[in-house]
Amino acid sequence: MLNYTPPTRANWIGRNSSEVLYLHEKVQLVPLSELESTKSAFTLLGYACDEGVHRNQGRIGAKNGPDAIRKILAKMPNHLNETTSLIDVGNIHCNDGRLEATQKTLLKTVTELLRKNKRPILIGGGHDMAYGHYNGIKNYLLSKKKRPSIGIINFDAHFDLRNDVNGASSGTPFFQIANENEPFHYLCLGIRKDANDKVLFKTAQEFEVTFVDRNTFRIQFSKEINTWIRAFMEKVDHIYVTIDLDGFSSAYAPGVSAPSPMGFSPDIVLESLDTIMASSKLISIDIAELNPKYDLDGRTAKLAASLLHSIIHAEYR
């Protein structure tokens, strides 16, 4: 595979123990060609691509996001039991600006991970990752002779519903998905009026998008938000979660393409994720838009890694 790099131990270094106390001691590095289907496992796949961000006139650098997340996650404590596996299968990357080809590779890889009984966790990389990720899930369900009923829950300041008339970008993935799928189930949490123009709000209305604006997406309204999340999940069989780090306040996430101090905080995201994971409908998840070039003290990478740590340990809390 020309646009694939296998996992490397250089991303998984930390304090050593004799009791597998840290995730760098727990993780297994398995190239895609050697991945077996015998056992379920949390499986990290990097999307080392920021061509979509470049096309969307954002700050490039997100292609280095996956490895930056791994290096922080490696040092974190391991609370998984012996029968729960964590695998790193490496990165898909973009060659010569060929975004669409990279998305197709991602589609095929996500499909294969699900076929092999793996629990995909994608780390990026631009939010254009969502288009390939969603279609990989859809392709897998179709292969099981199931009519896809997939709900997208996006934690984000942006709808990412820009028209793709000039090609795909990090701003178009959900517009592309909406035009290819009927019905289109999309819940966006954390939308800001200062981050979306009136055309995008009109597009969201036309596609019957459900959204919660930033002023409401706060921990003090968690009961109401969780009620809305549960109501959304009842309409579908599977949930795909995507977390855009630029939705967080730059106090927590300065290292993104489009930072803003007006974003949301981690507490309401963690509360919402608990509700989603308790539903048993979560099929796959990704974290997008980490840009290490603009990070401060690794703050954004630490946020992303802590979110992943919470996700993989959810059933042990």
Backbone as numpy.savetxt, mean C-alpha at the origin, in Angstrom:
# Nx Ny Nz CAx CAy CAz Cx Cy Cz
13.36 -12.18 -15.30 12.50 -11.00 -15.30 13.40 -9.75 -15.30
13.32 -8.98 -16.37 14.24 -7.87 -16.56 14.09 -6.76 -15.53
12.87 -6.53 -15.07 12.65 -5.43 -14.12 12.41 -5.95 -12.70
13.22 -6.90 -12.30 13.10 -7.52 -10.97 14.47 -7.67 -10.33
14.54 -7.36 -9.02 15.76 -7.56 -8.24 15.42 -8.44 -7.04
16.12 -9.55 -6.85 15.83 -10.42 -5.71 16.14 -9.75 -4.38
15.64 -10.29 -3.29 15.89 -9.69 -1.96 17.35 -9.79 -1.58
17.78 -8.86 -0.72 19.18 -8.84 -0.28 19.28 -8.70 1.23
20.21 -9.41 1.80 20.41 -9.38 3.24 20.86 -8.00 3.72
21.40 -7.18 2.83 21.86 -5.84 3.20 20.73 -4.97 3.73
19.49 -5.30 3.38 18.33 -4.55 3.88 17.84 -5.06 5.23
18.41 -6.14 5.72 17.89 -6.78 6.93 19.03 -6.97 7.93
19.44 -5.88 8.55 20.53 -5.89 9.52 20.03 -5.25 10.82
20.41 -5.82 11.95 20.01 -5.25 13.23 20.68 -5.95 14.39
20.18 -5.67 15.57 20.72 -6.28 16.80 20.51 -7.79 16.75
21.51 -8.54 17.13 21.42 -10.00 17.11 20.98 -10.55 18.45
20.25 -11.66 18.39 19.81 -12.35 19.60 19.87 -13.85 19.35
19.65 -14.60 20.40 19.61 -16.06 20.25 18.17 -16.57 20.28
17.19 -15.63 20.29 15.79 -16.03 20.43 14.89 -15.44 19.34
15.47 -15.03 18.24 14.72 -14.44 17.12 13.85 -13.29 17.64
14.47 -12.38 18.32 13.75 -11.26 18.93 13.47 -10.14 17.95
14.14 -10.15 16.80 14.01 -9.04 15.85 13.62 -9.56 14.47
12.97 -8.69 13.71 12.41 -9.13 12.43 13.48 -9.48 11.41
14.67 -8.90 11.52 15.73 -9.28 10.57 16.15 -10.73 10.78
15.92 -11.25 12.00 16.22 -12.64 12.29 15.06 -13.56 11.88
13.88 -13.00 11.76 12.69 -13.77 11.42 12.48 -13.90 9.91
12.78 -12.83 9.18 12.44 -12.77 7.76 13.20 -13.82 6.94
12.52 -14.36 5.94 13.15 -15.27 4.98 13.28 -14.53 3.65
14.45 -14.62 3.02 14.68 -13.97 1.73 14.51 -15.03 0.64
13.44 -14.86 -0.15 13.10 -15.87 -1.15 12.87 -15.21 -2.51
13.73 -15.44 -3.50 13.47 -14.93 -4.84 12.15 -15.46 -5.38
11.50 -14.68 -6.22 10.19 -15.09 -6.74 10.23 -16.46 -7.41
11.32 -16.77 -8.09 11.43 -18.05 -8.81 11.49 -19.25 -7.88
11.78 -19.00 -6.58 11.89 -20.10 -5.62 10.73 -20.15 -4.63
9.76 -19.29 -4.83 8.64 -19.20 -3.88 7.73 -20.41 -4.03
7.42 -21.04 -2.91 6.56 -22.22 -2.91 5.17 -21.87 -2.38
4.23 -22.75 -2.62 2.84 -22.49 -2.22 2.42 -23.32 -1.02
3.38 -23.88 -0.32 3.05 -24.82 0.75 2.55 -24.16 2.02
2.92 -22.90 2.23 2.61 -22.28 3.52 2.24 -20.82 3.35
1.21 -20.39 4.07 0.82 -18.98 4.06 1.90 -18.15 4.74
2.10 -16.91 4.26 3.12 -16.04 4.85 2.84 -14.60 4.48
3.16 -13.68 5.40 3.20 -12.26 5.04 4.38 -12.10 4.06
4.10 -11.47 2.92 5.10 -11.43 1.86 5.31 -10.02 1.37
6.52 -9.50 1.59 6.86 -8.13 1.20 7.35 -8.11 -0.25
6.75 -7.23 -1.04 7.16 -7.01 -2.42 7.34 -5.51 -2.63
8.53 -5.10 -3.07 8.80 -3.69 -3.29 8.43 -3.24 -4.70
7.88 -2.03 -4.79 7.59 -1.39 -6.08 8.54 -0.20 -6.17
9.74 -0.45 -6.70 10.80 0.56 -6.73 10.67 1.40 -8.00
9.62 2.22 -8.02 9.29 2.98 -9.22 8.73 4.35 -8.83
9.26 5.39 -9.44 8.68 6.72 -9.23 8.44 7.44 -10.57
8.36 6.65 -11.65 8.03 7.24 -12.95 6.66 7.89 -12.92
5.70 7.26 -12.21 4.36 7.83 -12.11 4.36 9.15 -11.37
5.21 9.26 -10.35 5.35 10.52 -9.61 5.94 11.59 -10.52
6.94 11.21 -11.30 7.56 12.14 -12.26 6.52 12.66 -13.25
5.70 11.76 -13.79 4.67 12.16 -14.75 3.62 13.06 -14.10
3.42 12.89 -12.79 2.43 13.69 -12.06 3.04 14.97 -11.50
4.26 15.28 -11.94 4.96 16.52 -11.56 5.27 16.59 -10.07
5.51 15.42 -9.48 5.87 15.37 -8.07 7.38 15.28 -7.87
7.81 15.23 -6.62 9.23 15.12 -6.28 9.66 13.66 -6.41
10.60 13.39 -7.31 11.00 12.00 -7.51 11.96 11.54 -6.40
12.05 10.24 -6.25 12.88 9.65 -5.21 12.21 8.46 -4.53
10.91 8.25 -4.84 10.16 7.18 -4.19 10.61 5.79 -4.61
11.40 5.69 -5.69 11.88 4.37 -6.10 12.79 3.75 -5.03
13.33 4.59 -4.16 14.19 4.09 -3.08 13.41 3.81 -1.79
12.10 4.00 -1.85 11.27 3.80 -0.67 11.25 2.39 -0.12
11.09 1.36 -0.97 10.99 -0.01 -0.43 12.16 -0.43 0.45
13.37 -0.17 -0.01 14.53 -0.60 0.77 14.68 0.22 2.05
14.29 1.50 2.01 14.35 2.33 3.22 13.40 1.79 4.29
12.23 1.32 3.87 11.27 0.75 4.82 11.83 -0.54 5.41
12.38 -1.39 4.56 12.93 -2.66 5.03 14.00 -2.44 6.11
14.88 -1.47 5.89 15.99 -1.26 6.80 15.53 -0.83 8.19
14.39 -0.14 8.26 13.82 0.23 9.56 13.07 -0.96 10.16
12.28 -1.63 9.34 11.50 -2.78 9.82 12.42 -3.87 10.37
13.58 -4.02 9.77 14.52 -5.06 10.17 14.88 -4.98 11.64
14.99 -3.77 12.16 15.44 -3.56 13.54 14.32 -3.69 14.56
13.09 -3.82 14.10 11.94 -3.86 15.02 11.76 -5.24 15.64
11.16 -5.29 16.83 11.01 -6.57 17.53 10.04 -7.52 16.84
10.30 -8.78 16.98 9.48 -9.84 16.42 8.60 -10.44 17.50
7.28 -10.33 17.31 6.33 -10.95 18.24 5.50 -12.03 17.54
5.88 -12.39 16.33 5.17 -13.43 15.60 5.50 -14.80 16.20
4.55 -15.71 16.11 4.85 -17.05 16.62 5.66 -17.83 15.58
6.10 -19.01 15.96 7.00 -19.79 15.11 6.33 -20.25 13.82
5.02 -20.38 13.82 4.32 -20.89 12.64 3.94 -19.79 11.64
4.13 -18.53 12.03 3.81 -17.43 11.13 5.08 -16.95 10.44
5.06 -16.96 9.11 6.25 -16.62 8.34 6.19 -15.21 7.79
7.36 -14.59 7.67 7.53 -13.30 7.02 8.58 -13.49 5.92
8.19 -13.16 4.69 9.07 -13.37 3.53 9.29 -12.06 2.80
10.50 -11.86 2.34 10.82 -10.75 1.44 11.16 -11.35 0.08
10.43 -10.92 -0.97 10.68 -11.48 -2.31 11.38 -10.50 -3.24
11.79 -9.31 -2.72 12.55 -8.39 -3.54 11.72 -7.29 -4.17
12.28 -6.65 -5.20 11.67 -5.46 -5.80 11.39 -5.61 -7.28
10.27 -5.04 -7.69 10.01 -4.78 -9.10 10.38 -3.32 -9.35
11.11 -3.06 -10.41 11.51 -1.68 -10.68 11.21 -1.31 -12.13
11.28 -0.03 -12.40 10.86 0.53 -13.69 12.09 0.81 -14.55
12.10 0.27 -15.75 13.22 0.48 -16.67 12.87 1.52 -17.73
13.71 2.51 -17.90 13.59 3.47 -19.00 12.22 4.14 -19.07
11.63 4.42 -17.92 10.35 5.13 -17.90 9.17 4.32 -18.36
9.31 3.01 -18.44 8.24 2.14 -18.97 7.28 1.77 -17.84
6.49 2.75 -17.43 5.58 2.58 -16.30 4.54 1.50 -16.57
3.92 1.54 -17.73 2.85 0.58 -18.02 3.36 -0.86 -18.01
4.57 -1.08 -18.52 5.16 -2.42 -18.48 5.43 -2.86 -17.05
5.86 -1.91 -16.22 6.12 -2.21 -14.81 4.83 -2.58 -14.09
3.73 -1.87 -14.39 2.44 -2.19 -13.79 1.96 -3.58 -14.20
2.24 -3.97 -15.44 1.86 -5.31 -15.90 2.66 -6.37 -15.16
3.94 -6.10 -14.95 4.76 -7.04 -14.18 4.23 -7.16 -12.76
3.84 -6.02 -12.18 3.28 -6.04 -10.83 2.00 -6.85 -10.78
1.14 -6.65 -11.76 -0.12 -7.41 -11.86 0.16 -8.91 -11.80
1.05 -9.37 -12.66 1.35 -10.80 -12.74 1.96 -11.31 -11.43
2.78 -10.48 -10.80 3.45 -10.92 -9.57 2.47 -11.02 -8.41
1.58 -10.03 -8.28 0.56 -10.09 -7.23 -0.34 -11.30 -7.42
-0.74 -11.55 -8.66 -1.56 -12.74 -8.96 -0.86 -14.01 -8.50
0.44 -14.09 -8.81 1.20 -15.29 -8.46 1.36 -15.44 -6.95
1.57 -14.33 -6.25 1.68 -14.39 -4.79 0.39 -14.95 -4.18
-0.74 -14.45 -4.65 -2.02 -14.91 -4.12 -2.27 -16.38 -4.48
-1.89 -16.77 -5.68 -2.05 -18.18 -6.08 -1.21 -19.10 -5.21
-0.09 -18.59 -4.72 0.80 -19.39 -3.89 0.50 -19.23 -2.40
-0.71 -18.77 -2.11 -1.19 -18.73 -0.73 -0.43 -17.73 0.13
0.07 -16.65 -0.49 0.81 -15.64 0.25 -0.08 -14.44 0.55
0.30 -13.68 1.56 -0.45 -12.49 1.98 0.35 -11.26 1.58
0.05 -10.68 0.41 0.92 -9.63 -0.13 0.88 -8.34 0.69
2.07 -7.80 0.91 2.22 -6.46 1.47 3.19 -5.74 0.53
2.69 -4.80 -0.23 3.51 -4.08 -1.20 4.00 -2.77 -0.60
5.25 -2.42 -0.90 5.83 -1.19 -0.39 6.44 -0.41 -1.55
6.18 0.90 -1.55 6.62 1.71 -2.68 7.26 3.01 -2.23
7.63 3.68 -3.31 7.18 3.58 -4.67 5.94 4.44 -4.86
5.73 4.91 -6.14 4.60 5.78 -6.44 3.25 5.10 -6.28
2.21 5.93 -6.12 0.87 5.38 -5.91 0.27 4.80 -7.18
0.95 4.96 -8.31 0.56 4.24 -9.53 0.64 2.74 -9.31
1.32 2.32 -8.26 1.34 0.93 -7.83 -0.07 0.37 -7.67
-1.03 1.22 -7.29 -2.39 0.75 -7.00 -3.06 0.11 -8.20
-2.77 0.62 -9.41 -3.41 0.08 -10.61 -2.99 -1.37 -10.86
-1.68 -1.62 -10.83 -1.21 -2.98 -11.02 -1.60 -3.90 -9.88
-1.58 -3.36 -8.66 -1.92 -4.14 -7.48 -3.38 -4.61 -7.55
-4.28 -3.66 -7.80 -5.71 -3.99 -7.89 -5.95 -5.05 -8.96
-5.36 -4.87 -10.12 -5.60 -5.79 -11.22 -4.99 -7.16 -10.98
-3.92 -7.21 -10.17 -3.38 -8.50 -9.76 -4.37 -9.27 -8.88
-5.00 -8.54 -7.96 -6.04 -9.15 -7.11 -7.21 -9.62 -7.97
-7.66 -8.75 -8.85 -8.78 -9.07 -9.74 -8.47 -10.29 -10.60
-7.27 -10.33 -11.16 -6.87 -11.44 -12.02 -6.86 -12.75 -11.24
-6.40 -12.71 -10.00 -6.38 -13.90 -9.16 -7.80 -14.40 -8.90
-8.71 -13.49 -8.55 -10.09 -13.89 -8.27 -10.77 -14.46 -9.51
-10.48 -13.87 -10.66 -11.04 -14.40 -11.91 -10.51 -15.80 -12.19
-9.26 -16.05 -11.86 -8.68 -17.38 -12.08 -9.32 -18.43 -11.18
-9.91 -17.96 -10.07 -10.62 -18.86 -9.15 -12.08 -19.00 -9.54
-12.41 -18.44 -10.72 -13.78 -18.45 -11.24 -14.75 -17.72 -10.32
-14.23 -16.65 -9.73 -15.04 -15.82 -8.86 -15.24 -14.45 -9.50
-16.45 -13.95 -9.47 -16.70 -12.61 -9.98 -16.14 -11.63 -8.96
-15.14 -10.84 -9.36 -14.48 -9.97 -8.38 -15.43 -8.98 -7.72
-15.43 -8.96 -6.42 -16.17 -7.96 -5.64 -15.16 -7.37 -4.67
-14.45 -6.35 -5.15 -13.31 -5.80 -4.42 -13.61 -4.36 -4.01
-13.48 -4.09 -2.73 -13.62 -2.73 -2.24 -12.24 -2.15 -1.97
-12.02 -0.93 -2.44 -10.75 -0.24 -2.21 -10.93 0.74 -1.06
-10.08 0.64 -0.05 -10.05 1.64 1.01 -8.69 2.33 0.94
-8.73 3.61 0.64 -7.52 4.40 0.41 -7.38 5.46 1.50
-6.29 5.38 2.26 -5.96 6.43 3.24 -5.11 7.46 2.50
-5.67 8.63 2.23 -5.00 9.53 1.31 -5.59 10.93 1.40
-4.76 11.93 1.10 -5.26 13.30 0.96 -5.86 13.53 -0.41
-5.50 12.67 -1.39 -5.88 12.86 -2.78 -6.79 11.72 -3.26
-7.72 12.06 -4.15 -8.56 11.03 -4.77 -7.76 10.16 -5.74
-6.73 10.74 -6.38 -5.99 10.07 -7.45 -6.93 9.59 -8.55
-7.81 10.51 -8.94 -8.80 10.26 -9.99 -8.56 11.15 -11.21
-7.30 11.51 -11.43 -7.00 12.35 -12.60 -7.23 11.56 -13.89
-7.68 12.25 -14.92 -7.88 11.64 -16.22 -6.56 11.13 -16.78
-6.58 9.95 -17.39 -5.35 9.37 -17.92 -5.19 9.60 -19.43
-5.81 10.66 -19.94 -5.74 10.94 -21.37 -4.29 11.11 -21.84
-3.43 11.58 -20.96 -2.02 11.76 -21.32 -1.14 10.64 -20.78
-1.76 9.54 -20.41 -1.03 8.39 -19.89 -1.20 8.23 -18.39
-0.76 7.08 -17.90 -0.88 6.77 -16.48 0.13 7.57 -15.67
-0.21 7.82 -14.41 0.70 8.48 -13.48 0.28 8.10 -12.07
0.97 8.67 -11.09 0.59 8.40 -9.69 -0.73 9.07 -9.33
-1.23 9.93 -10.19 -2.50 10.60 -9.93 -3.69 9.98 -10.63
-3.49 8.90 -11.40 -4.57 8.33 -12.22 -5.08 6.95 -11.83
-4.47 6.22 -10.87 -4.80 4.79 -10.74 -6.27 4.49 -10.50
-6.95 5.28 -9.70 -8.33 4.95 -9.38 -9.30 5.40 -10.48
-8.90 6.38 -11.27 -9.65 6.73 -12.47 -9.60 5.56 -13.46
-8.42 5.00 -13.64 -8.26 3.85 -14.53 -9.07 2.65 -14.04
-9.00 2.38 -12.75 -9.75 1.25 -12.19 -11.25 1.47 -12.35
-11.70 2.69 -12.07 -13.13 3.01 -12.17 -13.66 2.79 -13.57
-12.87 3.16 -14.58 -13.32 3.04 -15.97 -13.32 1.60 -16.46
-12.67 0.72 -15.73 -12.58 -0.68 -16.16 -13.43 -1.61 -15.31
-14.10 -1.08 -14.29 -14.83 -1.94 -13.37 -16.19 -1.34 -13.00
-17.20 -2.14 -13.13 -18.56 -1.75 -12.75 -19.19 -2.90 -11.98
-19.58 -2.71 -10.73 -19.53 -1.46 -9.98 -18.11 -1.15 -9.48
-17.91 0.10 -9.10 -16.63 0.59 -8.59 -16.83 0.93 -7.12
-16.16 0.19 -6.25 -16.30 0.37 -4.80 -15.04 1.05 -4.26
-15.16 2.31 -3.87 -13.98 3.09 -3.47 -14.31 4.00 -2.29
-13.61 3.77 -1.18 -13.73 4.60 0.01 -12.39 5.29 0.25
-12.41 6.60 0.31 -11.18 7.38 0.50 -11.26 8.14 1.82
-10.28 7.93 2.67 -10.28 8.49 4.02 -9.18 9.53 4.17
-9.56 10.78 4.46 -8.58 11.83 4.70 -8.49 12.89 3.62
-9.49 12.94 2.73 -9.48 13.86 1.60 -9.41 15.33 2.06
-8.57 16.10 1.36 -8.44 17.52 1.67 -8.86 18.37 0.48
-9.59 19.44 0.76 -10.00 20.35 -0.30 -8.83 21.13 -0.87
-7.79 21.32 -0.05 -6.63 22.05 -0.56 -5.69 21.16 -1.36
-6.08 19.88 -1.56 -5.25 18.94 -2.31 -5.96 18.35 -3.53
-7.24 18.74 -3.75 -8.02 18.24 -4.87 -8.81 19.39 -5.48
-8.70 19.57 -6.79 -9.46 20.66 -7.42 -10.92 20.25 -7.62
-11.75 21.19 -8.07 -13.18 20.93 -8.18 -13.51 19.88 -9.24
-12.64 19.74 -10.25 -12.86 18.69 -11.26 -12.73 17.32 -10.62
-11.78 17.16 -9.71 -11.59 15.87 -9.04 -12.77 15.55 -8.13
-13.30 16.56 -7.45 -14.50 16.33 -6.64 -15.69 15.95 -7.52
-15.79 16.56 -8.69 -16.87 16.22 -9.62 -16.70 14.80 -10.13
-15.46 14.42 -10.44 -15.19 13.05 -10.90 -15.55 12.05 -9.81
-15.19 12.37 -8.57 -15.53 11.49 -7.44 -17.03 11.31 -7.32
-17.76 12.39 -7.53 -19.22 12.32 -7.47 -19.76 11.45 -8.60
-19.22 11.60 -9.79 -19.68 10.82 -10.94 -19.43 9.32 -10.75
-18.33 8.99 -10.09 -18.01 7.59 -9.84 -18.61 7.08 -8.53
-19.39 7.91 -7.86 -20.06 7.56 -6.61 -19.06 7.11 -5.54
-17.98 7.86 -5.46 -16.95 7.58 -4.46 -17.44 8.00 -3.08
-17.19 7.15 -2.10 -17.46 7.50 -0.71 -16.18 8.05 -0.10
-16.27 9.20 0.57 -15.05 9.75 1.16 -15.35 10.45 2.48
-14.30 10.52 3.30 -14.35 11.25 4.57 -13.27 12.32 4.49
-13.65 13.56 4.69 -12.65 14.62 4.57 -11.77 14.70 5.81
-10.67 15.38 5.65 -9.67 15.45 6.72 -10.24 16.04 8.01
-11.13 16.99 7.91 -11.68 17.62 9.12 -12.47 16.63 9.97
-12.99 15.59 9.33 -13.75 14.56 10.05 -12.89 13.35 10.39
-11.86 13.12 9.60 -11.03 11.93 9.79 -10.06 12.17 10.96
-10.63 12.11 12.16 -9.90 12.36 13.40 -10.27 11.30 14.44
-9.41 11.11 15.40 -9.63 10.05 16.39 -10.89 10.28 17.20
-11.28 11.54 17.41 -12.48 11.79 18.22 -13.76 11.35 17.51
-13.66 11.10 16.20 -14.81 10.62 15.45 -14.64 9.16 15.05
-13.80 8.43 15.75 -13.48 7.06 15.37 -14.69 6.14 15.35
-15.62 6.34 16.28 -16.81 5.48 16.31 -17.61 5.63 15.02
-17.84 6.87 14.60 -18.58 7.11 13.37 -17.82 6.60 12.15
-16.51 6.85 12.13 -15.70 6.41 10.99 -15.71 4.90 10.86
-15.58 4.20 11.97 -15.61 2.74 11.93 -16.97 2.21 11.48
-18.03 2.92 11.83 -19.36 2.54 11.35 -19.44 2.66 9.84
-18.88 3.75 9.30 -18.88 3.94 7.85 -18.02 2.89 7.16
-16.87 2.55 7.76 -16.00 1.54 7.17 -16.71 0.18 7.13
-17.37 -0.18 8.21 -18.08 -1.46 8.25 -19.20 -1.49 7.22
-19.92 -0.39 7.08 -21.00 -0.33 6.09 -20.45 -0.50 4.67
-19.29 0.11 4.40 -18.66 -0.03 3.09 -18.24 -1.48 2.86
-17.65 -2.11 3.86 -17.14 -3.47 3.69 -18.26 -4.49 3.49
-19.43 -4.20 4.00 -20.56 -5.12 3.84 -20.97 -5.29 2.38
-20.61 -4.34 1.53 -21.03 -4.36 0.13 -20.14 -5.22 -0.74
-18.99 -5.66 -0.21 -18.01 -6.37 -1.04 -17.54 -7.65 -0.33
-16.87 -8.50 -1.12 -16.33 -9.75 -0.58 -14.88 -9.62 -0.13
-14.16 -8.70 -0.78 -12.72 -8.56 -0.49 -12.38 -7.08 -0.35
-11.40 -6.80 0.51 -10.94 -5.43 0.72 -9.45 -5.32 0.35
-9.17 -4.34 -0.49 -7.79 -3.96 -0.81 -7.52 -2.62 -0.15
-6.52 -2.58 0.73 -6.17 -1.35 1.44 -4.90 -0.75 0.84
-4.94 0.55 0.61 -3.76 1.25 0.14 -3.56 2.51 0.99
-2.35 2.69 1.48 -2.02 3.80 2.37 -1.01 4.70 1.67
-1.42 5.92 1.36 -0.52 6.89 0.75 0.07 7.74 1.88
1.36 7.67 2.05 2.01 8.36 3.16 1.86 9.87 3.08
1.56 10.43 1.89 1.41 11.88 1.82 0.07 12.35 2.40
-0.77 11.39 2.81 -2.00 11.76 3.50 -1.75 12.17 4.94
-0.64 11.69 5.52 -0.29 12.05 6.90 0.25 13.48 6.95
0.08 14.11 8.09 0.71 15.41 8.31 2.22 15.27 8.14
2.83 16.31 7.58 4.28 16.28 7.40 5.02 16.26 8.74
4.32 16.50 9.84 4.93 16.31 11.16 5.32 14.85 11.35
4.55 13.93 10.71 4.82 12.50 10.78 5.50 11.99 9.52
5.23 12.63 8.39 5.68 12.11 7.10 6.20 13.23 6.20
7.39 13.74 6.49 7.96 14.77 5.62 8.53 14.21 4.32
8.88 12.92 4.33 9.56 12.32 3.19 8.61 11.72 2.18
7.82 12.58 1.52 6.86 12.15 0.51 6.92 13.11 -0.68
6.21 12.76 -1.73 6.20 13.60 -2.92 5.49 14.92 -2.70
4.38 14.88 -1.95 3.56 16.08 -1.76 3.26 16.26 -0.27
4.21 16.77 0.52 4.00 16.90 1.97 3.07 18.06 2.32
2.37 17.92 3.44 1.53 19.01 3.94 1.37 18.87 5.45
1.43 19.97 6.20 1.20 19.91 7.64 -0.26 19.66 7.98
-1.14 19.74 6.98 -2.58 19.63 7.22 -3.11 18.20 7.15
-2.22 17.21 7.02 -2.66 15.83 6.90 -3.14 15.22 8.20
-3.53 13.94 8.12 -4.07 13.24 9.30 -2.95 12.65 10.15
-3.34 12.08 11.28 -2.38 11.53 12.23 -2.45 10.00 12.26
-1.40 9.32 12.74 -1.38 7.86 12.73 -2.45 7.20 13.57
-2.91 7.83 14.64 -3.83 7.14 15.55 -5.13 6.73 14.88
-5.72 7.60 14.05 -6.98 7.26 13.40 -6.77 6.21 12.31
-5.61 6.20 11.69 -5.31 5.18 10.69 -5.20 3.81 11.35
-4.48 3.74 12.47 -4.35 2.47 13.19 -5.70 1.97 13.69
-6.52 2.88 14.18 -7.86 2.51 14.64 -8.69 1.94 13.49
-8.60 2.59 12.33 -9.35 2.14 11.16 -8.84 0.79 10.65
-7.52 0.62 10.66 -6.95 -0.65 10.21 -7.39 -1.81 11.09
-7.50 -1.58 12.40 -7.99 -2.63 13.29 -9.39 -3.08 12.88
-10.23 -2.13 12.54 -11.60 -2.46 12.11 -11.58 -3.24 10.81
-10.76 -2.83 9.87 -10.68 -3.51 8.58 -10.18 -4.94 8.75
-9.11 -5.11 9.51 -8.52 -6.43 9.66 -9.42 -7.37 10.45
-10.24 -6.83 11.32 -11.17 -7.66 12.09 -12.27 -8.25 11.21
-12.45 -7.70 10.02 -13.52 -8.16 9.13 -13.18 -9.47 8.43
-11.88 -9.84 8.39 -11.39 -11.02 7.67 -11.59 -10.91 6.16
-11.82 -9.70 5.66 -12.00 -9.51 4.22 -10.76 -8.93 3.54
-9.75 -8.57 4.31 -8.56 -7.96 3.73 -7.80 -9.00 2.91
-7.61 -8.71 1.62 -6.91 -9.64 0.74 -5.49 -9.19 0.45
-5.25 -7.87 0.46 -3.92 -7.36 0.16 -3.81 -5.90 0.58
-2.58 -5.44 0.76 -2.37 -4.09 1.28 -1.08 -3.51 0.71
-1.04 -2.19 0.57 0.22 -1.55 0.18 0.39 -0.22 0.90
1.65 0.22 0.95 2.02 1.53 1.48 2.83 2.24 0.41
2.37 3.43 0.00 2.95 4.12 -1.14 3.57 5.45 -0.77
4.47 5.91 -1.68 4.97 7.28 -1.74 6.05 7.65 -0.73
6.73 6.67 -0.13 7.88 7.05 0.69 9.00 7.57 -0.20
9.49 8.76 0.11 10.59 9.36 -0.64 11.74 9.66 0.32
12.70 8.73 0.45 13.78 8.90 1.41 14.63 10.16 1.17
14.66 10.64 -0.07 15.46 11.82 -0.40 15.06 13.02 0.44
13.78 13.11 0.81 13.27 14.27 1.54 12.87 13.93 2.98
13.23 12.75 3.43 12.87 12.35 4.79 13.77 13.06 5.81
13.26 13.22 7.02 14.00 13.84 8.12 14.17 12.82 9.24
15.41 12.49 9.54 15.72 11.50 10.60 15.00 10.16 10.36
14.72 9.84 9.09 14.02 8.59 8.80 12.61 8.56 9.32
12.03 9.73 9.58 10.72 9.81 10.24 9.63 9.10 9.44
9.60 9.33 8.13 8.55 8.75 7.29 8.76 7.25 7.13
10.01 6.84 6.97 10.31 5.41 6.87 9.92 4.70 8.17
10.16 5.35 9.30 9.78 4.76 10.59 8.26 4.65 10.72
7.54 5.65 10.22 6.09 5.59 10.23 5.61 4.41 9.39
6.14 4.29 8.17 5.74 3.19 7.29 6.06 1.84 7.92
7.25 1.70 8.48 7.65 0.44 9.10 6.78 0.12 10.31
6.44 1.14 11.09 5.59 0.92 12.26 4.18 0.49 11.85
3.67 1.06 10.75 2.38 0.63 10.23 2.44 -0.84 9.82
3.50 -1.22 9.12 3.65 -2.61 8.72 3.78 -3.53 9.93
4.54 -3.09 10.92 4.71 -3.88 12.14 3.36 -4.12 12.81
2.53 -3.08 12.84 1.20 -3.21 13.43 0.33 -4.17 12.62
0.42 -4.09 11.30 -0.41 -4.93 10.43 -0.07 -6.40 10.59
1.23 -6.74 10.55 1.58 -8.16 10.61 1.40 -8.75 12.00
1.34 -7.87 13.00 1.14 -8.36 14.38 -0.30 -8.19 14.86
-1.19 -7.81 13.97 -2.57 -7.49 14.39 -3.23 -8.62 15.15
-3.04 -9.85 14.67 -3.73 -10.97 15.30 -3.09 -11.39 16.62
-1.96 -10.76 16.99 -1.28 -11.10 18.23 -1.48 -10.03 19.30
-2.25 -8.99 18.96 -2.48 -7.93 19.95 -3.63 -8.29 20.88
